[in-house]
Amino acid sequence: KHSSEAPLFNLYSMFHSLILYTIFRAIREDGDVVRSVNRNQDNKKITSYHRLLMGVAFFDILLSVGLAFGPFLQPTETEFPYAFGNQKSCTFQSFLLTLGLAGTGYSACLMFYYLLVIRYNLKERTIARWFEPIFHFVPLVFHTSIAIG
């Protein structure tokens, strides 16, 4: 018989399993995006759209990894279930999570890309030359500076 204080299957472990399943599924789907862009590289020219999409996928993978290992990287002093980390692992996790949020910045830049293409009919060459450097600079510098600071 099991005591009521330590059930074999509690609500927390069920919730954590569901979150892990969702996170690893997101990682797999982002990997599919990366593979499809690489396949496209063999057949066609890689455009600004593809590079921005790769940025979204890459940082989404970082965020998902940070979320997946979150409960394990917390310091053991927190008495959080499954925690076996220390202060440095907790700091590393917060760095991953903050840097992973750059995917939202890339998503915003992707929306501006669509605006430039659909509304203003800009050509790929113009976007790649004048706008794409800004599209990469803003999320990278902003989220990296927050993650380091």
C-alpha positions, 0 to 999 in steps of 0.5 A, spaced: 500 500 500 502 507 498 501 512 503 497 518 501 503 523 502 506 520 496 502 518 491 505 514 485 501 518 480 499 525 482 496 531 478 503 534 478 507 529 474 501 528 469 501 536 468 509 535 467 508 530 462 503 533 458 507 539 458 514 535 456 510 532 450 507 539 447 514 542 448 518 536 444 512 536 439 514 543 438 521 542 437 520 536 432 515 541 428 521 546 428 526 541 426 521 540 420 521 547 418 529 547 418 529 541 414 524 544 409 528 550 408 534 546 407 531 542 402 528 548 398 536 550 398 537 545 393 532 547 389 531 554 389 534 561 392 533 562 399 529 568 400 529 573 406 522 569 408 526 563 409 531 566 413 526 569 418 523 563 418 529 559 420 530 565 426 523 563 428 524 556 428 531 556 431 529 561 437 523 557 438 527 551 439 531 554 444 525 556 448 522 549 448 529 546 451 529 551 456 522 550 458 523 542 457 528 542 462 526 548 467 523 543 473 530 540 473 534 546 473 532 549 479 536 549 485 535 543 490 533 548 495 527 550 492 524 543 494 521 543 487 519 536 485 524 534 480 529 539 482 536 537 482 540 544 479 544 549 483 544 557 482 548 557 475 543 552 472 537 556 474 541 562 471 542 558 465 535 556 464 533 564 465 538 565 459 535 560 455 528 562 456 530 570 455 534 568 449 528 564 446 523 569 446 527 572 440 523 568 436 517 573 438 521 578 435 523 574 429 515 573 428 514 581 428 519 582 423 516 576 419 509 580 419 513 586 417 516 582 411 509 580 409 507 588 409 512 590 405 511 584 400 503 584 400 501 592 401 507 595 398 509 590 393 517 590 394 521 586 391 526 580 394 532 584 392 530 590 396 527 587 402 534 583 402 538 589 402 535 594 406 530 591 411 533 584 412 539 586 416 534 590 421 530 584 421 535 580 424 539 586 428 533 588 432 531 581 435 538 579 436 541 585 440 534 586 444 534 579 446 541 578 447 542 584 451 536 582 456 539 575 457 546 577 458 543 583 463 
